[in-house]
Amino acid sequence: MRSDAGCKRSCPILRSPHSGDITRHARRRYHTGMTAPLIDIGINLTHDSFDADRPEVLARARASGLVHLVITGASLDGSEQALALARSDPAFLSATAGIHPHYASELTSATHARLLAVLDQPDVKAAGECGLDYFRDYSPRADQRRAFEWQVERAIERQRPLFLHQRDAHGDFLAVLKAAGPLPPAVAHCFTGSRAEAEDYLALGLHIGITGWICDERRGQHLLEVVRNIPADRLMIETDGPYLLPRTLHPKPASRRNEPAFLPEVARVVAAARGEPAATIALTSTQTATRFFRLDLPSVPAD
């Protein structure tokens, strides 16, 4: 699982694409059976690569059939910024609030109240992004576990959904969640793991978030099998933009930046892997996300 926080230190600069190039991709949904509404459950919309054209990004998302975006909060500043952006258009945007493991050292007794002040706002729909990341170890592992455990405890107290991150830390991640006791709804955001890991998460009651990683022929092919075994009411889709641009897009956009307008491509690939029409996966994933984040969206048919 990857995040805004996780990539800021390691990803190349992502330039804003030409709007006409993206608009052509937005129109493709009408040629792929993508007529159901879509929800992007994880978009790093506060990332500076969106600063120059954020209104156009939102317009293209709407044109591509998206009815809601959940903006990821991954640090103290990032969570506050995600909330401020969600408040600018609460019918279309909401936020999460949390501390990504890369920033675990930010979370101390002196900053607990600051994070909770954001988490308790009505436009914040989940706690996180939180979890463990032993791939980069930007924060000491003891700090990561302490921050993760504290955020899980607060989510349980408040019965807020959990937006989770795990990379190369499956055993410890699972142990923290099991030790915490009965969990509120929780999603393994940007899942890139094995079928066995997915089965562990499903057995614990977690949902699974799938990104454009599944569209990557170099490292995501195993996910084509994994998604076949995820129950429809536990499967959600996301871009994790500006990262993880779907490699199956044709024609390819001029920029490497990913954005919500490309979510229909993730839905298309997931649907093909499951042997379902694209409109079916769009509808079921949207209904699942609506229920998970407790969204009030009249445009989404009841399940």
N, C-alpha and C positions, 0 to 999 in steps of 0.2 A: 504494500500500500504506500502510495506516495502523497505528498501534499505540497502546498505552496511553501510552507516552512522548509520542507525537505529539499526543495529544488533551488531555492534562492541562492544557495551557496555553490551549486554544482552544475546548473544548467546554463547553456549559452543564452545570450540576450535574445529575446523574441520580439521581432519587429511587428508593428501593426500591419495587417494585410490590407490590400486594396479592397474597398467595399464592394465593388462590382464583382470581383473574383469570388468573394464569399457569398454574395447574393445568388450567384449561379448555383452554388451548392445548396443554398436554402431552398431553391425551387425544386431540387431533385426529389424531395419527399413526395411530391405529387406524382412522381413517376415510379415510386417504389412501394406504393400501397400504404404510405405513412399518413393516415388520416386521423388517427386517435391523438388526443393531447399527450404531451410529454412533460416530465419533470426532471430537471437536472439536479440530483441530490447533492452534488459536490462540485462547486465552481469557485475558484480563487479569484473572485471578481475584483478584489481590492489590489490585486497585483499591478505593479506599475506599467506592465505592458498594455494594460487596458486604459491607461490614463488619457491617451490622446483621442480615443474614439468609443468610450464606454456607452454613451447613448446609442450609437450606431450598433454596437454589439447587442444591446438589449432589443433594439428594433429587429435585428436579424434573427434573434432568438424567437421573438413572437412570430415572425414570418415563417419560421421553420416548424411552427406548431407547438412550441413550448408554452405552457401555461403557468409555470412557476420555476424559480431558481432558488436553491438553498446555498447561500454564500458561506464558505468555510472560514471559521475563525481559528487560527492556529497559534496565536501568541496573545499577550495582553493587548498590545497596540492593535494587532490584526483583528481581534475579537471586537474591540470598540469600533474599529473602522467598518467591519462587516455589519454591525448593528446600525451604524449611522446610514450606511448605504441601503440596508433593508427598509429603514424608516422612510426613505425617499420614495418608495413605491411598494407599500406593504401588501397590496393585492397580488403583486407579481414576484416579490422578493421576500425572503426571510433569511435568517442567519443561524449559525452555530457559534458557541463560545467555548474555547478551551485552550489548552497548552499542549502543543505538539511535543513529542519527546525530544526533538532537537533543542527546544527552548525550555526544557524541564527545570533548569536552574533558575528561571524567572519566577517560579512558583514557590513562594516562601510564606511564612506566617504574616509577613508585611504586605504581601500582594493578594492573599486569599480574598479579602473583602472586595478588592477591585474586580477580580474575575467574577465573583458571585453577583456583584451589582449588575454586570452585563448579562450573566446567565439567567437572572430572574426577570428579565424584560420579556414582554409578551411576543415581540418579534423574533426572539431567539427560540428556536424550536428543538435544539438538542445540545447536550454537553459534549464538547470535543471540538476539534480533533484531538484525541488523546490516545495514548497507547505506549508502545515500546518500539524502538528502532535500534537494533544492534548492527545494522549494516554500516551505518556511518558513525555511530557513537559520538555525536557532537556534544551530548551531555553525558556525564558519568552514569553508568547503569543504575547505581543506587539512587541517583536523583530522578532518573526516568521512572523507576518503579515507585518511588515515593509520590511523585506527581501524578502518576497514573492511578495509584490506589486512592489518593485523596479525591481525584475527580470522579472516580467510580462511586465512592462513598457519597459524594454530594449529589450525584445524579440519582442514586437510590433514595436518598432522603427526600429529594424533590420530585421523584418519579418523572424525571426528564429522560427522553431517549438519549442513547449514547452513540456518538459518531467516532468510530474506532480506527486506529492505525496500528499496523503490525508489520515489521519487516525483519526477517532473520531472528525472530524472538518468539517463535510460536509456543514453545513450552512454557516460558515464564508468563507470556501474555495470557495463555489459557489458565494458568495457575492463579493469577490475580483475579480473573473473572469468576472462577469456581469458588475461590475463597471468599468472595464478596457476598455470596448468598444470592437469593432470587434477584434477577436483574430486571430493570425496566427494558422496554424495547431497545435493541442494540443492533447496529449494522457494522460489519467488517467492510469499511470503506476501501475502495480501489483494490479489491481482492485480486491477487496475482499468484496465489499459492497453489498447492497441489489438491487433488481430489480428497486425499485423506485429511488435509487441513480444513477444507470446506465441510467435510462430514463432521469433524470435531465441532466446528462453529454451529452447524445446523443442530447438532445434538444438544448444544447449550441454549438453543432457542434464538440464535443470532440470525439476522438478515445478511444478505451478501450484495455488495455494490460492485458492479462490473463497469469498467471503463474501456477506452480505446486500446488498452493493452491486448484485448482479445483480437484486435484487428492487425496485430503485429505478427507477421509470418516468421520472424526470427526468434521470438521469445514468448509469444502468447498462444501458440497452437494448442497447448494442453488445456487451455480454458474452454476450447470448443467442446471438449468432453465434460469438463466440470459443470458448465451451465446446463447441460442436459439433465443433470441430477439435482438441480436446485428447484424446490417447489415454487410455483408461480407466485404464491403469497409471501415468499421470502426473498424474491429477486427484485433488485432495483438497478437503475442505470445512471451513469454520471459521466461527465467529461473530465473532471479534475483539471480543466483548463486553467492556465494556458499550456499545460503539459499534455502529453500523450495524444497528440494529433493522430486520428485514425489513419493508418498507412494504406487502407483500402479505398480512400477517397479518390475518385476519378472525375474530372481532372484534378490533380493535386493543387492545392492553393499555393500562392506565391510565398506565403509566410509559413513558418513552422508553428506558429501560435495556434493553439486549439481554443475553441470557444463554443458556447452552447448551441449555436446554429448547426454544429456537426453531430449533435446527439442522435439524430435520426440514423446516422451511419452505424453507430454503436448498436442501436436497436435492430437495425437490419441484419447485422452480423450475428447478434445473439439469437434472433429469430431463426435465421438459417441454420444455426447450429442445433437448435431445438426442434427443427422441423415444423415451425409454426409460421403463420403469416406475420409480416412485420407489424400490421395493425393490432394483432393480438398481443404481442409482447409490449407494444406501446401502451395499450390499454391496461393490461394487468400490472405492469410495473408502475404505471401512474396511479392506479388505484391503491397499490401497496404503499407507495410513497405518501399519498394523501392520508392514509390511515396511520402510517408510522409517525409522520411529523405533525399529525393532528391539524391538517390544513383545512380551511373552509374554502373549497373551490367549486362553485356551482357548475362550472364547465366540465367537471369530471363525473362521468356516469357512476352511480352507486354500484358496488360489486355485490 
